[in-house]
Each structure stands twice: as structure tokens, then as C-alpha cells.
Amino acid sequence: MSVVVALLGPLRLTANGQEVRLGGQGRRTVVAMLALRAGTVVSVDRLIDGLWGEEPPMTAVTKLQGHICALRRELGQPAIRTTPPGYLLCDGLVSTDLAEFERLVGEGSRAPDPAVRAAVLDRALRLWRGPACSDVRSSLVAAAAATLDERRARVRENLAGVRLELGDVDVALDDMHALVLEQPFREYAWEMIMRCHIARRDTAAALATYHRVSRLLGAELGAAPGRQLRALAARLEMPLAAR
């Protein structure tokens, strides 16, 4: 049986190409926690913590076993292995979009040709359908998902840098504008926006971007831009002959 867990967006589980209805939050949490660590044992205690937090019911172990049994009926017994002290999602039998994302990011990052690097990183990012595990309400899953969302943002920034190197300035600029709308305090994304304007020979727009982020950081965080942003702005403000 071919089983795929999609974590990079709302949680999706398919078996032989057919979507498996996961029902309530309990089963979603179990699938997400096992798939986030596919190939690694997730302890019963951790699963219970992810399901109920600090106040699990007296029947927590029984309820967890019920979720596991139901999933095994849908996916086949071998997909979820009982391995003390918990359960393991067999990565040889179950694939995840997260594993494919990481594979592509690694492949793209190693590619010596910038055009190939950009194409592969773009393929990796196209696997995303929204914030990771966005419909799973578990604090443990949310913490792991936040780490994945940060990983995605960094890959977007890296891809923008490669696109800038290739001269695809408009595409890089559009994506960095979208990123700072989602996460307005990402200084590297703002730096990439400045560099895109510089590539367009629009020093005024680059400096306007710097002053915008400077006001934003001051008003919202009581902080000044970091060293790299300040240095880039200072270089732009120099007389042309002194640069």
C-alpha cells in the first residue's frame, strides 16, 4: 500500500491515492506527531502530551491505542510499528512531503549551477500548501510546525538570492515583498528587497525600504536595524565616487 502524509499545509493522509478521513483532532495529532518524526520512535508519553497536554484523562493510553488501531486499519498493520517505548511510522512504507522537501532543498543547495539551484529550490517550495500542519491543534505539533515554517522562509530567502544572481529581479522582489507581509520582522528579507532595488539601479527605492523597516522595528520592537542593513544603507548614502 502506498501511504503519503502531507504536513506542509493542512494535514492530509492518502492511501493508494485515496484521501483518508482523519476525523477529529485526536487522530490528526497522532498522525502529525508520528509523521513529523517518521522513522523514529515517538514515545507513548510524548504522544499523550501532544494529545492532552498536562491534564490527560485516566483513559489516555486506551484512547491512544484506539487511534493507533484505527490508523492501522486504514493504512495496513505494518505502517505503524509498536516499538518500546512507543510507536514508529515506518518511513520505508510511508512517505511525507516534508522528507521530499528536505531532499530537494539539499539537492538544490548542492547544485553548482545557479539555474539548477533555483529550479530545484522552487520545486521544493511548491510542495507547500500553507503553514505546516495548520489544522492540527496541539501545542507540540504547533512548535514543530513553527520550526518548519521558519525553514520554509529561509529557503525562500535563499531562492531570492539565487534569482537575484540570475537576474530574475522581479520574481525575487515579489516573493520577498510577500514574505515581509507574512513576517514583517525578517531583516534578511528586507535586505533582499533593498538588493533587488539596487539591481534595478533604484537607490531611492532601496533607501526608502531601509527607512521603512527602520521605522517598523523602532515602533514595534524598540530596536534598530541590524548591522548588515545599516551597512548596506550607509554604503548607498555615500557619494557615488566614494563607494
C-alpha positions, 0 to 999 in steps of 0.5 A: 500500500502506498501511504503519503502524509502531507504536513506542509499545509493542512494535514492530509493522509492518502492511501493508494491515492485515496484521501483518508478521513482523519476525523477529529483532532485526536487522530490528526495529532497522532498522525502529525506527531508520528509523521513529523518524526517518521522513522523514529520512535515517538514515545507513548508519553510524548504522544499523550502530551501532544494529545492532552497536554498536562491534564490527560484523562485516566483513559489516555493510553486506551484512547491512544491505542484506539487511534493507533488501531484505527490508523492501522486499519486504514493504512495496513498493520505494518505502517505503524510499528509498536516499538518500546517505548512507543510507536514508529511510522515506518518511513520505508512504507510511508512517505511525507512531503516534508522528507521530499522537501528536505531532499530537494532543498539539499539537492538544490543547495548542492547544485553548482549551477545557479539555474539548477539551484533555483529550479530545484529550490522552487520545486521544493517550495511548491510542495507547500500548501500553507503553514505546516500542519495548520489544522492540527491543534496541539501545542507540540505539533504547533512548535514543530510546525513553527520550526518548519515554517521558519525553514520554509522562509529561509529557503525562500530567502535563499531562492531570492538570492539565487534569482537575484544572481540570475537576474530574475529581479522581479520574481525575487522582489515579489516573493520577498515583498510577500514574505515581509507581509507574512513576517514583517520582522525578517531583516534578511528579507528586507535586505533582499528587497533593498538588493533587488532595488539596487539591481534595478539601479533604484537607490531611492527605492532601496533607501526608502525600504531601509527607512521603512523597516527602520521605522517598523522595528523602532515602533514595534520592537524598540530596536534598530536595524541590524548591522548588515542593513545599516551597512548596506544603507550607509554604503548607498548614502555615500557619494557615488565616487566614494563607494 
